[in-house]
Amino acid sequence: MLTRYASLRIAQAEREKPQTAQELADVSRALCVMMGAASIEDAIVEADALLIASRRTTGRGGGLSLAV
């Protein structure tokens, strides 16, 4: 879901299209619901924290932050 959000943000920044804007809004809403967040920024921070915690428990280190 985070990858889809990032891809849509890039696509919309490169060339604004109503269909992309709607899909971005849908994905943003879904991320907010999944993370129990009021804003997409908060949802991404929460998702990023989950990914970091997951890496710690699975032994995977490194990686980039997905927070915007």
N, C-alpha and C positions, 0 to 999 in steps of 0.2 A: 504494500500500500504506500509506503514511503517512497519507493522507487517510482511508482506511478505518479505520485504527487510531484516529485522532482522533475520527471519527464514532462509533465503537463505544464509546470511553471516555465521550463525552458522553452517549450513549444509556443506558449503564449507570449513570452518575451520576444521571441524571434519573429512571430507573425500572429497578431491577434485575430482570432476567429471565434465567432459565437459558439460553435460546437465545442471547441477546446475550452472556452470559458465555462460553459455549462458542465463539462466533464470535470474540470478543475474544482468547481463549486461542489459537485457531488462527492468527489474524493475527499475534499476538505471536510465536508460535513461528516462523512463516514469516519474519517480519522478522529474527529472531535468526539463522536459517539463512542468509538472503540476505546479511546483514552480517557473518557469522562472529562473532557476539557471544554471550556467555553470558547476558546479561540484556537485557530490553527497553529499559531505560534506555541501555545501551551501544549497542544496535542503533540507537536513534533518534539518538544522538550521531553515530554513524558515517554514517547516512543523511543527516543534516543536513550533515555535512562534505562528502559527495559532492555534495549540491545546491549548496553554496557554491562548490565547485571547478568545477562545471559552469557556474555563472553567470559565473565568471571567464573560462572558456575560450570561452563563447558571447557574451560581452560584455553579458550581462544583469546589471544591478546591483540593489542594494536587496533587498527582501524581508525576511520575518520568519524568525527561527530556529524550527525545529521541535523543538528539544531540549526535553525535559521535566525 
